[in-house]
Amino acid sequence: CSLTVHSLFYLMEQCRILRFNQLFCLTVAAGEVVFSCCTKVSTAKVTDPIIKITMQNESLPCVKAVIFETKQVKFCSDPKQRWVREKVKQFL
């Protein structure tokens, strides 16, 4: 059983794609793909009490975001918004 250069390249490419997909830890729920990161951000102000702030860097499909965590939910907010920067400063 001999491998040609083309088939070896094909196998290597398939492994690379598999590793890429595993990197994002996709979860399938109710027929929808769910990411464990913010894939879009909101400009709406968070009015609930914030218990935790997390900074997320861009790494597709994830976008650059500030994640505000409340008791009930997490909000993916646009770090370019002035109110977001002010909230982050309050937590520093």
PyMOL Python script that loads the backbone (N, CA, C, O; Angstrom):
from pymol import cmd

cmd.read_pdbstr("""\
ATOM      1  N   CYS A   1       0.850  -1.175   0.000  1.00  0.00           N
ATOM      2  CA  CYS A   1       0.000   0.000   0.000  1.00  0.00           C
ATOM      3  C   CYS A   1       0.894   1.236   0.000  1.00  0.00           C
ATOM      4  O   CYS A   1       1.562   1.525   0.993  1.00  0.00           O
ATOM      5  N   SER A   2       0.905   1.957  -1.107  1.00  0.00           N
ATOM      6  CA  SER A   2       1.748   3.154  -1.180  1.00  0.00           C
ATOM      7  C   SER A   2       0.872   4.396  -1.273  1.00  0.00           C
ATOM      8  O   SER A   2      -0.186   4.388  -1.901  1.00  0.00           O
ATOM      9  N   LEU A   3       1.333   5.446  -0.643  1.00  0.00           N
ATOM     10  CA  LEU A   3       0.626   6.722  -0.663  1.00  0.00           C
ATOM     11  C   LEU A   3       1.278   7.634  -1.683  1.00  0.00           C
ATOM     12  O   LEU A   3       2.501   7.760  -1.732  1.00  0.00           O
ATOM     13  N   THR A   4       0.458   8.260  -2.487  1.00  0.00           N
ATOM     14  CA  THR A   4       0.988   9.254  -3.406  1.00  0.00           C
ATOM     15  C   THR A   4       1.106  10.574  -2.666  1.00  0.00           C
ATOM     16  O   THR A   4       0.531  10.745  -1.591  1.00  0.00           O
ATOM     17  N   VAL A   5       1.843  11.494  -3.236  1.00  0.00           N
ATOM     18  CA  VAL A   5       1.994  12.816  -2.625  1.00  0.00           C
ATOM     19  C   VAL A   5       0.631  13.480  -2.500  1.00  0.00           C
ATOM     20  O   VAL A   5       0.344  14.134  -1.497  1.00  0.00           O
ATOM     21  N   HIS A   6      -0.203  13.314  -3.510  1.00  0.00           N
ATOM     22  CA  HIS A   6      -1.536  13.925  -3.500  1.00  0.00           C
ATOM     23  C   HIS A   6      -2.392  13.367  -2.370  1.00  0.00           C
ATOM     24  O   HIS A   6      -3.044  14.130  -1.657  1.00  0.00           O
ATOM     25  N   SER A   7      -2.400  12.044  -2.194  1.00  0.00           N
ATOM     26  CA  SER A   7      -3.222  11.456  -1.130  1.00  0.00           C
ATOM     27  C   SER A   7      -2.673  11.802   0.248  1.00  0.00           C
ATOM     28  O   SER A   7      -3.447  11.976   1.190  1.00  0.00           O
ATOM     29  N   LEU A   8      -1.358  11.904   0.383  1.00  0.00           N
ATOM     30  CA  LEU A   8      -0.760  12.309   1.651  1.00  0.00           C
ATOM     31  C   LEU A   8      -1.148  13.751   1.977  1.00  0.00           C
ATOM     32  O   LEU A   8      -1.501  14.061   3.115  1.00  0.00           O
ATOM     33  N   PHE A   9      -1.082  14.626   0.981  1.00  0.00           N
ATOM     34  CA  PHE A   9      -1.489  16.024   1.180  1.00  0.00           C
ATOM     35  C   PHE A   9      -2.961  16.085   1.570  1.00  0.00           C
ATOM     36  O   PHE A   9      -3.336  16.851   2.458  1.00  0.00           O
ATOM     37  N   TYR A  10      -3.796  15.286   0.913  1.00  0.00           N
ATOM     38  CA  TYR A  10      -5.229  15.257   1.220  1.00  0.00           C
ATOM     39  C   TYR A  10      -5.465  14.838   2.671  1.00  0.00           C
ATOM     40  O   TYR A  10      -6.259  15.463   3.374  1.00  0.00           O
ATOM     41  N   LEU A  11      -4.782  13.786   3.123  1.00  0.00           N
ATOM     42  CA  LEU A  11      -4.932  13.327   4.506  1.00  0.00           C
ATOM     43  C   LEU A  11      -4.466  14.381   5.501  1.00  0.00           C
ATOM     44  O   LEU A  11      -5.106  14.588   6.532  1.00  0.00           O
ATOM     45  N   MET A  12      -3.363  15.045   5.202  1.00  0.00           N
ATOM     46  CA  MET A  12      -2.860  16.100   6.082  1.00  0.00           C
ATOM     47  C   MET A  12      -3.849  17.258   6.153  1.00  0.00           C
ATOM     48  O   MET A  12      -4.068  17.824   7.224  1.00  0.00           O
ATOM     49  N   GLU A  13      -4.436  17.605   5.039  1.00  0.00           N
ATOM     50  CA  GLU A  13      -5.417  18.696   5.003  1.00  0.00           C
ATOM     51  C   GLU A  13      -6.667  18.319   5.797  1.00  0.00           C
ATOM     52  O   GLU A  13      -7.226  19.159   6.502  1.00  0.00           O
ATOM     53  N   GLN A  14      -7.103  17.082   5.690  1.00  0.00           N
ATOM     54  CA  GLN A  14      -8.265  16.632   6.457  1.00  0.00           C
ATOM     55  C   GLN A  14      -7.984  16.685   7.955  1.00  0.00           C
ATOM     56  O   GLN A  14      -8.858  17.069   8.732  1.00  0.00           O
ATOM     57  N   CYS A  15      -6.792  16.308   8.368  1.00  0.00           N
ATOM     58  CA  CYS A  15      -6.414  16.391   9.786  1.00  0.00           C
ATOM     59  C   CYS A  15      -6.381  17.837  10.253  1.00  0.00           C
ATOM     60  O   CYS A  15      -6.815  18.143  11.363  1.00  0.00           O
ATOM     61  N   ARG A  16      -5.865  18.731   9.407  1.00  0.00           N
ATOM     62  CA  ARG A  16      -5.810  20.148   9.758  1.00  0.00           C
ATOM     63  C   ARG A  16      -7.214  20.702   9.945  1.00  0.00           C
ATOM     64  O   ARG A  16      -7.462  21.444  10.895  1.00  0.00           O
ATOM     65  N   ILE A  17      -8.124  20.358   9.065  1.00  0.00           N
ATOM     66  CA  ILE A  17      -9.513  20.819   9.165  1.00  0.00           C
ATOM     67  C   ILE A  17     -10.158  20.268  10.434  1.00  0.00           C
ATOM     68  O   ILE A  17     -10.878  20.988  11.126  1.00  0.00           O
ATOM     69  N   LEU A  18      -9.909  19.018  10.740  1.00  0.00           N
ATOM     70  CA  LEU A  18     -10.473  18.410  11.949  1.00  0.00           C
ATOM     71  C   LEU A  18      -9.959  19.120  13.200  1.00  0.00           C
ATOM     72  O   LEU A  18     -10.737  19.425  14.104  1.00  0.00           O
ATOM     73  N   ARG A  19      -8.656  19.381  13.254  1.00  0.00           N
ATOM     74  CA  ARG A  19      -8.087  20.104  14.406  1.00  0.00           C
ATOM     75  C   ARG A  19      -8.684  21.502  14.513  1.00  0.00           C
ATOM     76  O   ARG A  19      -8.963  21.975  15.615  1.00  0.00           O
ATOM     77  N   PHE A  20      -8.881  22.161  13.380  1.00  0.00           N
ATOM     78  CA  PHE A  20      -9.472  23.505  13.366  1.00  0.00           C
ATOM     79  C   PHE A  20     -10.877  23.468  13.944  1.00  0.00           C
ATOM     80  O   PHE A  20     -11.235  24.324  14.753  1.00  0.00           O
ATOM     81  N   ASN A  21     -11.671  22.497  13.543  1.00  0.00           N
ATOM     82  CA  ASN A  21     -13.038  22.375  14.056  1.00  0.00           C
ATOM     83  C   ASN A  21     -13.056  22.042  15.543  1.00  0.00           C
ATOM     84  O   ASN A  21     -13.892  22.560  16.283  1.00  0.00           O
ATOM     85  N   GLN A  22     -12.162  21.202  15.979  1.00  0.00           N
ATOM     86  CA  GLN A  22     -12.106  20.846  17.397  1.00  0.00           C
ATOM     87  C   GLN A  22     -11.709  22.034  18.254  1.00  0.00           C
ATOM     88  O   GLN A  22     -12.137  22.142  19.403  1.00  0.00           O
ATOM     89  N   LEU A  23     -10.902  22.919  17.710  1.00  0.00           N
ATOM     90  CA  LEU A  23     -10.433  24.084  18.447  1.00  0.00           C
ATOM     91  C   LEU A  23     -11.586  24.935  18.951  1.00  0.00           C
ATOM     92  O   LEU A  23     -11.506  25.493  20.045  1.00  0.00           O
ATOM     93  N   PHE A  24     -12.635  25.043  18.189  1.00  0.00           N
ATOM     94  CA  PHE A  24     -13.746  25.908  18.570  1.00  0.00           C
ATOM     95  C   PHE A  24     -14.782  25.215  19.447  1.00  0.00           C
ATOM     96  O   PHE A  24     -15.767  25.836  19.846  1.00  0.00           O
ATOM     97  N   CYS A  25     -14.577  23.961  19.745  1.00  0.00           N
ATOM     98  CA  CYS A  25     -15.460  23.239  20.676  1.00  0.00           C
ATOM     99  C   CYS A  25     -16.933  23.500  20.380  1.00  0.00           C
ATOM    100  O   CYS A  25     -17.658  24.042  21.214  1.00  0.00           O
ATOM    101  N   LEU A  26     -17.350  23.121  19.225  1.00  0.00           N
ATOM    102  CA  LEU A  26     -18.736  23.331  18.836  1.00  0.00           C
ATOM    103  C   LEU A  26     -19.641  22.342  19.546  1.00  0.00           C
ATOM    104  O   LEU A  26     -19.295  21.175  19.727  1.00  0.00           O
ATOM    105  N   THR A  27     -20.789  22.824  19.937  1.00  0.00           N
ATOM    106  CA  THR A  27     -21.796  21.991  20.567  1.00  0.00           C
ATOM    107  C   THR A  27     -23.053  22.059  19.724  1.00  0.00           C
ATOM    108  O   THR A  27     -23.496  23.148  19.358  1.00  0.00           O
ATOM    109  N   VAL A  28     -23.629  20.922  19.413  1.00  0.00           N
ATOM    110  CA  VAL A  28     -24.861  20.907  18.644  1.00  0.00           C
ATOM    111  C   VAL A  28     -26.018  20.694  19.610  1.00  0.00           C
ATOM    112  O   VAL A  28     -26.056  19.716  20.356  1.00  0.00           O
ATOM    113  N   ALA A  29     -26.965  21.637  19.579  1.00  0.00           N
ATOM    114  CA  ALA A  29     -28.125  21.563  20.468  1.00  0.00           C
ATOM    115  C   ALA A  29     -29.360  21.977  19.689  1.00  0.00           C
ATOM    116  O   ALA A  29     -29.391  23.055  19.096  1.00  0.00           O
ATOM    117  N   ALA A  30     -30.358  21.143  19.687  1.00  0.00           N
ATOM    118  CA  ALA A  30     -31.627  21.426  19.010  1.00  0.00           C
ATOM    119  C   ALA A  30     -31.410  21.801  17.544  1.00  0.00           C
ATOM    120  O   ALA A  30     -32.093  22.682  17.022  1.00  0.00           O
ATOM    121  N   GLY A  31     -30.466  21.139  16.881  1.00  0.00           N
ATOM    122  CA  GLY A  31     -30.244  21.392  15.464  1.00  0.00           C
ATOM    123  C   GLY A  31     -29.504  22.685  15.172  1.00  0.00           C
ATOM    124  O   GLY A  31     -29.357  23.045  14.004  1.00  0.00           O
ATOM    125  N   GLU A  32     -29.034  23.395  16.184  1.00  0.00           N
ATOM    126  CA  GLU A  32     -28.334  24.659  16.011  1.00  0.00           C
ATOM    127  C   GLU A  32     -26.906  24.511  16.499  1.00  0.00           C
ATOM    128  O   GLU A  32     -26.645  23.795  17.465  1.00  0.00           O
ATOM    129  N   VAL A  33     -25.976  25.190  15.829  1.00  0.00           N
ATOM    130  CA  VAL A  33     -24.599  25.198  16.286  1.00  0.00           C
ATOM    131  C   VAL A  33     -24.458  26.296  17.326  1.00  0.00           C
ATOM    132  O   VAL A  33     -24.827  27.445  17.083  1.00  0.00           O
ATOM    133  N   VAL A  34     -23.925  25.941  18.480  1.00  0.00           N
ATOM    134  CA  VAL A  34     -23.749  26.893  19.571  1.00  0.00           C
ATOM    135  C   VAL A  34     -22.257  27.020  19.852  1.00  0.00           C
ATOM    136  O   VAL A  34     -21.563  26.015  20.010  1.00  0.00           O
ATOM    137  N   PHE A  35     -21.765  28.250  19.914  1.00  0.00           N
ATOM    138  CA  PHE A  35     -20.358  28.491  20.195  1.00  0.00           C
ATOM    139  C   PHE A  35     -20.198  28.864  21.659  1.00  0.00           C
ATOM    140  O   PHE A  35     -21.104  29.443  22.258  1.00  0.00           O
ATOM    141  N   SER A  36     -19.065  28.540  22.228  1.00  0.00           N
ATOM    142  CA  SER A  36     -18.804  28.872  23.625  1.00  0.00           C
ATOM    143  C   SER A  36     -18.120  30.235  23.741  1.00  0.00           C
ATOM    144  O   SER A  36     -17.315  30.468  24.643  1.00  0.00           O
ATOM    145  N   CYS A  37     -18.458  31.128  22.810  1.00  0.00           N
ATOM    146  CA  CYS A  37     -17.896  32.472  22.809  1.00  0.00           C
ATOM    147  C   CYS A  37     -18.903  33.418  22.157  1.00  0.00           C
ATOM    148  O   CYS A  37     -19.919  32.983  21.616  1.00  0.00           O
ATOM    149  N   CYS A  38     -18.607  34.714  22.217  1.00  0.00           N
ATOM    150  CA  CYS A  38     -19.470  35.709  21.561  1.00  0.00           C
ATOM    151  C   CYS A  38     -19.150  35.738  20.069  1.00  0.00           C
ATOM    152  O   CYS A  38     -18.004  35.965  19.681  1.00  0.00           O
ATOM    153  N   THR A  39     -20.152  35.510  19.243  1.00  0.00           N
ATOM    154  CA  THR A  39     -19.966  35.586  17.796  1.00  0.00           C
ATOM    155  C   THR A  39     -20.523  36.888  17.235  1.00  0.00           C
ATOM    156  O   THR A  39     -20.355  37.184  16.052  1.00  0.00           O
ATOM    157  N   LYS A  40     -21.186  37.661  18.088  1.00  0.00           N
ATOM    158  CA  LYS A  40     -21.654  39.001  17.733  1.00  0.00           C
ATOM    159  C   LYS A  40     -21.811  39.782  19.030  1.00  0.00           C
ATOM    160  O   LYS A  40     -21.897  39.201  20.112  1.00  0.00           O
ATOM    161  N   VAL A  41     -21.849  41.118  18.908  1.00  0.00           N
ATOM    162  CA  VAL A  41     -21.961  41.964  20.098  1.00  0.00           C
ATOM    163  C   VAL A  41     -23.184  42.859  19.999  1.00  0.00           C
ATOM    164  O   VAL A  41     -23.724  43.107  18.921  1.00  0.00           O
ATOM    165  N   SER A  42     -23.600  43.333  21.166  1.00  0.00           N
ATOM    166  CA  SER A  42     -24.737  44.241  21.265  1.00  0.00           C
ATOM    167  C   SER A  42     -24.230  45.606  21.720  1.00  0.00           C
ATOM    168  O   SER A  42     -23.218  45.707  22.413  1.00  0.00           O
ATOM    169  N   THR A  43     -24.956  46.660  21.316  1.00  0.00           N
ATOM    170  CA  THR A  43     -24.632  48.010  21.784  1.00  0.00           C
ATOM    171  C   THR A  43     -25.567  48.435  22.908  1.00  0.00           C
ATOM    172  O   THR A  43     -25.404  49.516  23.474  1.00  0.00           O
ATOM    173  N   ALA A  44     -26.546  47.593  23.235  1.00  0.00           N
ATOM    174  CA  ALA A  44     -27.509  47.919  24.296  1.00  0.00           C
ATOM    175  C   ALA A  44     -26.821  47.907  25.658  1.00  0.00           C
ATOM    176  O   ALA A  44     -25.976  47.055  25.932  1.00  0.00           O
ATOM    177  N   LYS A  45     -27.195  48.871  26.510  1.00  0.00           N
ATOM    178  CA  LYS A  45     -26.602  48.961  27.847  1.00  0.00           C
ATOM    179  C   LYS A  45     -27.111  47.837  28.750  1.00  0.00           C
ATOM    180  O   LYS A  45     -28.280  47.455  28.697  1.00  0.00           O
ATOM    181  N   VAL A  46     -26.212  47.326  29.568  1.00  0.00           N
ATOM    182  CA  VAL A  46     -26.561  46.308  30.563  1.00  0.00           C
ATOM    183  C   VAL A  46     -26.987  47.056  31.821  1.00  0.00           C
ATOM    184  O   VAL A  46     -26.212  47.826  32.388  1.00  0.00           O
ATOM    185  N   THR A  47     -28.223  46.825  32.252  1.00  0.00           N
ATOM    186  CA  THR A  47     -28.747  47.533  33.430  1.00  0.00           C
ATOM    187  C   THR A  47     -28.792  46.658  34.676  1.00  0.00           C
ATOM    188  O   THR A  47     -28.880  47.172  35.791  1.00  0.00           O
ATOM    189  N   ASP A  48     -28.731  45.339  34.497  1.00  0.00           N
ATOM    190  CA  ASP A  48     -28.717  44.426  35.645  1.00  0.00           C
ATOM    191  C   ASP A  48     -27.374  44.541  36.370  1.00  0.00           C
ATOM    192  O   ASP A  48     -26.372  44.912  35.759  1.00  0.00           O
ATOM    193  N   PRO A  49     -27.348  44.225  37.670  1.00  0.00           N
ATOM    194  CA  PRO A  49     -26.077  44.254  38.401  1.00  0.00           C
ATOM    195  C   PRO A  49     -25.067  43.276  37.788  1.00  0.00           C
ATOM    196  O   PRO A  49     -25.379  42.107  37.560  1.00  0.00           O
ATOM    197  N   ILE A  50     -23.876  43.764  37.531  1.00  0.00           N
ATOM    198  CA  ILE A  50     -22.825  42.961  36.907  1.00  0.00           C
ATOM    199  C   ILE A  50     -21.981  42.322  38.004  1.00  0.00           C
ATOM    200  O   ILE A  50     -21.518  42.994  38.926  1.00  0.00           O
ATOM    201  N   ILE A  51     -21.789  40.994  37.882  1.00  0.00           N
ATOM    202  CA  ILE A  51     -20.989  40.290  38.889  1.00  0.00           C
ATOM    203  C   ILE A  51     -19.594  39.921  38.374  1.00  0.00           C
ATOM    204  O   ILE A  51     -18.693  39.632  39.162  1.00  0.00           O
ATOM    205  N   LYS A  52     -19.422  39.931  37.043  1.00  0.00           N
ATOM    206  CA  LYS A  52     -18.128  39.554  36.481  1.00  0.00           C
ATOM    207  C   LYS A  52     -17.980  40.152  35.089  1.00  0.00           C
ATOM    208  O   LYS A  52     -18.952  40.278  34.345  1.00  0.00           O
ATOM    209  N   ILE A  53     -16.738  40.521  34.748  1.00  0.00           N
ATOM    210  CA  ILE A  53     -16.433  41.022  33.407  1.00  0.00           C
ATOM    211  C   ILE A  53     -15.301  40.178  32.832  1.00  0.00           C
ATOM    212  O   ILE A  53     -14.310  39.898  33.506  1.00  0.00           O
ATOM    213  N   THR A  54     -15.469  39.777  31.565  1.00  0.00           N
ATOM    214  CA  THR A  54     -14.444  39.018  30.860  1.00  0.00           C
ATOM    215  C   THR A  54     -14.165  39.697  29.530  1.00  0.00           C
ATOM    216  O   THR A  54     -15.089  40.110  28.829  1.00  0.00           O
ATOM    217  N   MET A  55     -12.887  39.812  29.185  1.00  0.00           N
ATOM    218  CA  MET A  55     -12.492  40.365  27.895  1.00  0.00           C
ATOM    219  C   MET A  55     -12.277  39.192  26.935  1.00  0.00           C
ATOM    220  O   MET A  55     -11.600  38.222  27.275  1.00  0.00           O
ATOM    221  N   GLN A  56     -12.855  39.288  25.738  1.00  0.00           N
ATOM    222  CA  GLN A  56     -12.694  38.235  24.737  1.00  0.00           C
ATOM    223  C   GLN A  56     -11.993  38.816  23.520  1.00  0.00           C
ATOM    224  O   GLN A  56     -12.428  39.831  22.977  1.00  0.00           O
ATOM    225  N   ASN A  57     -10.908  38.178  23.088  1.00  0.00           N
ATOM    226  CA  ASN A  57     -10.202  38.598  21.880  1.00  0.00           C
ATOM    227  C   ASN A  57     -10.834  37.961  20.653  1.00  0.00           C
ATOM    228  O   ASN A  57     -11.545  36.961  20.750  1.00  0.00           O
ATOM    229  N   GLU A  58     -10.569  38.548  19.516  1.00  0.00           N
ATOM    230  CA  GLU A  58     -11.104  38.010  18.267  1.00  0.00           C
ATOM    231  C   GLU A  58     -10.318  36.769  17.856  1.00  0.00           C
ATOM    232  O   GLU A  58      -9.088  36.779  17.811  1.00  0.00           O
ATOM    233  N   SER A  59     -11.045  35.718  17.562  1.00  0.00           N
ATOM    234  CA  SER A  59     -10.507  34.475  17.033  1.00  0.00           C
ATOM    235  C   SER A  59     -11.692  33.768  16.382  1.00  0.00           C
ATOM    236  O   SER A  59     -12.449  33.055  17.041  1.00  0.00           O
ATOM    237  N   LEU A  60     -11.836  33.981  15.079  1.00  0.00           N
ATOM    238  CA  LEU A  60     -13.040  33.550  14.367  1.00  0.00           C
ATOM    239  C   LEU A  60     -13.449  32.127  14.719  1.00  0.00           C
ATOM    240  O   LEU A  60     -12.596  31.241  14.771  1.00  0.00           O
ATOM    241  N   PRO A  61     -14.711  31.892  14.958  1.00  0.00           N
ATOM    242  CA  PRO A  61     -15.863  32.764  14.749  1.00  0.00           C
ATOM    243  C   PRO A  61     -16.111  33.751  15.887  1.00  0.00           C
ATOM    244  O   PRO A  61     -17.061  34.532  15.820  1.00  0.00           O
ATOM    245  N   CYS A  62     -15.291  33.735  16.916  1.00  0.00           N
ATOM    246  CA  CYS A  62     -15.488  34.638  18.053  1.00  0.00           C
ATOM    247  C   CYS A  62     -15.050  36.049  17.678  1.00  0.00           C
ATOM    248  O   CYS A  62     -14.077  36.234  16.947  1.00  0.00           O
ATOM    249  N   VAL A  63     -15.776  37.038  18.185  1.00  0.00           N
ATOM    250  CA  VAL A  63     -15.454  38.435  17.912  1.00  0.00           C
ATOM    251  C   VAL A  63     -14.892  39.086  19.171  1.00  0.00           C
ATOM    252  O   VAL A  63     -15.054  38.565  20.274  1.00  0.00           O
ATOM    253  N   LYS A  64     -14.228  40.234  18.998  1.00  0.00           N
ATOM    254  CA  LYS A  64     -13.736  40.984  20.151  1.00  0.00           C
ATOM    255  C   LYS A  64     -14.945  41.487  20.922  1.00  0.00           C
ATOM    256  O   LYS A  64     -15.839  42.110  20.350  1.00  0.00           O
ATOM    257  N   ALA A  65     -14.973  41.216  22.227  1.00  0.00           N
ATOM    258  CA  ALA A  65     -16.142  41.571  23.033  1.00  0.00           C
ATOM    259  C   ALA A  65     -15.769  41.712  24.499  1.00  0.00           C
ATOM    260  O   ALA A  65     -14.756  41.192  24.967  1.00  0.00           O
ATOM    261  N   VAL A  66     -16.631  42.440  25.204  1.00  0.00           N
ATOM    262  CA  VAL A  66     -16.580  42.482  26.660  1.00  0.00           C
ATOM    263  C   VAL A  66     -17.803  41.704  27.121  1.00  0.00           C
ATOM    264  O   VAL A  66     -18.928  42.033  26.746  1.00  0.00           O
ATOM    265  N   ILE A  67     -17.589  40.675  27.932  1.00  0.00           N
ATOM    266  CA  ILE A  67     -18.697  39.841  28.397  1.00  0.00           C
ATOM    267  C   ILE A  67     -19.051  40.264  29.813  1.00  0.00           C
ATOM    268  O   ILE A  67     -18.259  40.120  30.744  1.00  0.00           O
ATOM    269  N   PHE A  68     -20.273  40.795  29.953  1.00  0.00           N
ATOM    270  CA  PHE A  68     -20.784  41.186  31.263  1.00  0.00           C
ATOM    271  C   PHE A  68     -21.651  40.049  31.773  1.00  0.00           C
ATOM    272  O   PHE A  68     -22.605  39.641  31.111  1.00  0.00           O
ATOM    273  N   GLU A  69     -21.320  39.542  32.948  1.00  0.00           N
ATOM    274  CA  GLU A  69     -22.085  38.437  33.530  1.00  0.00           C
ATOM    275  C   GLU A  69     -22.926  38.954  34.692  1.00  0.00           C
ATOM    276  O   GLU A  69     -22.417  39.602  35.607  1.00  0.00           O
ATOM    277  N   THR A  70     -24.233  38.653  34.635  1.00  0.00           N
ATOM    278  CA  THR A  70     -25.149  38.968  35.729  1.00  0.00           C
ATOM    279  C   THR A  70     -25.562  37.644  36.369  1.00  0.00           C
ATOM    280  O   THR A  70     -25.079  36.587  35.964  1.00  0.00           O
ATOM    281  N   LYS A  71     -26.437  37.689  37.350  1.00  0.00           N
ATOM    282  CA  LYS A  71     -26.890  36.437  37.977  1.00  0.00           C
ATOM    283  C   LYS A  71     -27.622  35.544  36.984  1.00  0.00           C
ATOM    284  O   LYS A  71     -27.532  34.319  37.066  1.00  0.00           O
ATOM    285  N   GLN A  72     -28.348  36.150  36.046  1.00  0.00           N
ATOM    286  CA  GLN A  72     -29.176  35.375  35.133  1.00  0.00           C
ATOM    287  C   GLN A  72     -28.522  35.049  33.793  1.00  0.00           C
ATOM    288  O   GLN A  72     -28.741  33.970  33.243  1.00  0.00           O
ATOM    289  N   VAL A  73     -27.720  35.975  33.264  1.00  0.00           N
ATOM    290  CA  VAL A  73     -27.289  35.821  31.874  1.00  0.00           C
ATOM    291  C   VAL A  73     -25.947  36.513  31.634  1.00  0.00           C
ATOM    292  O   VAL A  73     -25.486  37.315  32.446  1.00  0.00           O
ATOM    293  N   LYS A  74     -25.334  36.178  30.490  1.00  0.00           N
ATOM    294  CA  LYS A  74     -24.111  36.848  30.044  1.00  0.00           C
ATOM    295  C   LYS A  74     -24.451  37.709  28.830  1.00  0.00           C
ATOM    296  O   LYS A  74     -25.216  37.297  27.958  1.00  0.00           O
ATOM    297  N   PHE A  75     -23.876  38.904  28.784  1.00  0.00           N
ATOM    298  CA  PHE A  75     -24.097  39.824  27.675  1.00  0.00           C
ATOM    299  C   PHE A  75     -22.792  40.021  26.911  1.00  0.00           C
ATOM    300  O   PHE A  75     -21.745  40.265  27.510  1.00  0.00           O
ATOM    301  N   CYS A  76     -22.858  39.914  25.597  1.00  0.00           N
ATOM    302  CA  CYS A  76     -21.708  40.178  24.736  1.00  0.00           C
ATOM    303  C   CYS A  76     -21.820  41.625  24.268  1.00  0.00           C
ATOM    304  O   CYS A  76     -22.707  41.963  23.484  1.00  0.00           O
ATOM    305  N   SER A  77     -20.925  42.470  24.749  1.00  0.00           N
ATOM    306  CA  SER A  77     -21.020  43.897  24.466  1.00  0.00           C
ATOM    307  C   SER A  77     -19.854  44.377  23.617  1.00  0.00           C
ATOM    308  O   SER A  77     -18.756  43.821  23.657  1.00  0.00           O
ATOM    309  N   ASP A  78     -20.125  45.434  22.844  1.00  0.00           N
ATOM    310  CA  ASP A  78     -19.142  46.024  21.944  1.00  0.00           C
ATOM    311  C   ASP A  78     -18.122  46.831  22.748  1.00  0.00           C
ATOM    312  O   ASP A  78     -18.491  47.813  23.391  1.00  0.00           O
ATOM    313  N   PRO A  79     -16.846  46.435  22.722  1.00  0.00           N
ATOM    314  CA  PRO A  79     -15.834  47.147  23.507  1.00  0.00           C
ATOM    315  C   PRO A  79     -15.566  48.568  23.011  1.00  0.00           C
ATOM    316  O   PRO A  79     -14.911  49.345  23.706  1.00  0.00           O
ATOM    317  N   LYS A  80     -16.051  48.915  21.839  1.00  0.00           N
ATOM    318  CA  LYS A  80     -15.863  50.267  21.302  1.00  0.00           C
ATOM    319  C   LYS A  80     -16.850  51.267  21.897  1.00  0.00           C
ATOM    320  O   LYS A  80     -16.654  52.477  21.788  1.00  0.00           O
ATOM    321  N   GLN A  81     -17.909  50.762  22.524  1.00  0.00           N
ATOM    322  CA  GLN A  81     -18.916  51.643  23.111  1.00  0.00           C
ATOM    323  C   GLN A  81     -18.351  52.325  24.359  1.00  0.00           C
ATOM    324  O   GLN A  81     -17.691  51.695  25.185  1.00  0.00           O
ATOM    325  N   ARG A  82     -18.623  53.615  24.473  1.00  0.00           N
ATOM    326  CA  ARG A  82     -18.108  54.387  25.603  1.00  0.00           C
ATOM    327  C   ARG A  82     -18.586  53.829  26.947  1.00  0.00           C
ATOM    328  O   ARG A  82     -17.796  53.706  27.883  1.00  0.00           O
ATOM    329  N   TRP A  83     -19.870  53.494  27.043  1.00  0.00           N
ATOM    330  CA  TRP A  83     -20.421  53.000  28.307  1.00  0.00           C
ATOM    331  C   TRP A  83     -19.750  51.694  28.728  1.00  0.00           C
ATOM    332  O   TRP A  83     -19.591  51.425  29.919  1.00  0.00           O
ATOM    333  N   VAL A  84     -19.360  50.884  27.741  1.00  0.00           N
ATOM    334  CA  VAL A  84     -18.692  49.609  28.030  1.00  0.00           C
ATOM    335  C   VAL A  84     -17.318  49.881  28.642  1.00  0.00           C
ATOM    336  O   VAL A  84     -16.954  49.278  29.651  1.00  0.00           O
ATOM    337  N   ARG A  85     -16.560  50.788  28.030  1.00  0.00           N
ATOM    338  CA  ARG A  85     -15.235  51.133  28.559  1.00  0.00           C
ATOM    339  C   ARG A  85     -15.332  51.692  29.976  1.00  0.00           C
ATOM    340  O   ARG A  85     -14.487  51.399  30.822  1.00  0.00           O
ATOM    341  N   GLU A  86     -16.367  52.499  30.233  1.00  0.00           N
ATOM    342  CA  GLU A  86     -16.555  53.070  31.570  1.00  0.00           C
ATOM    343  C   GLU A  86     -16.872  51.989  32.606  1.00  0.00           C
ATOM    344  O   GLU A  86     -16.368  52.031  33.728  1.00  0.00           O
ATOM    345  N   LYS A  87     -17.717  51.014  32.220  1.00  0.00           N
ATOM    346  CA  LYS A  87     -18.042  49.904  33.135  1.00  0.00           C
ATOM    347  C   LYS A  87     -16.795  49.085  33.458  1.00  0.00           C
ATOM    348  O   LYS A  87     -16.590  48.677  34.601  1.00  0.00           O
ATOM    349  N   VAL A  88     -15.970  48.849  32.451  1.00  0.00           N
ATOM    350  CA  VAL A  88     -14.741  48.081  32.657  1.00  0.00           C
ATOM    351  C   VAL A  88     -13.837  48.822  33.643  1.00  0.00           C
ATOM    352  O   VAL A  88     -13.270  48.203  34.543  1.00  0.00           O
ATOM    353  N   LYS A  89     -13.699  50.129  33.485  1.00  0.00           N
ATOM    354  CA  LYS A  89     -12.865  50.928  34.401  1.00  0.00           C
ATOM    355  C   LYS A  89     -13.373  50.839  35.834  1.00  0.00           C
ATOM    356  O   LYS A  89     -12.575  50.844  36.772  1.00  0.00           O
ATOM    357  N   GLN A  90     -14.690  50.757  36.016  1.00  0.00           N
ATOM    358  CA  GLN A  90     -15.272  50.648  37.356  1.00  0.00           C
ATOM    359  C   GLN A  90     -14.833  49.358  38.054  1.00  0.00           C
ATOM    360  O   GLN A  90     -14.711  49.321  39.278  1.00  0.00           O
ATOM    361  N   PHE A  91     -14.599  48.309  37.276  1.00  0.00           N
ATOM    362  CA  PHE A  91     -14.229  47.014  37.843  1.00  0.00           C
ATOM    363  C   PHE A  91     -12.729  46.872  38.075  1.00  0.00           C
ATOM    364  O   PHE A  91     -12.296  45.933  38.743  1.00  0.00           O
ATOM    365  N   LEU A  92     -11.938  47.783  37.538  1.00  0.00           N
ATOM    366  CA  LEU A  92     -10.472  47.686  37.685  1.00  0.00           C
ATOM    367  C   LEU A  92     -10.002  48.178  39.023  1.00  0.00           C
ATOM    368  O   LEU A  92      -8.803  48.162  39.300  1.00  0.00           O
TER     369      LEU A  92
END
""", "prot")
cmd.dss("prot")
cmd.show_as("cartoon", "prot")
cmd.util.cbc("prot")
cmd.orient("prot")
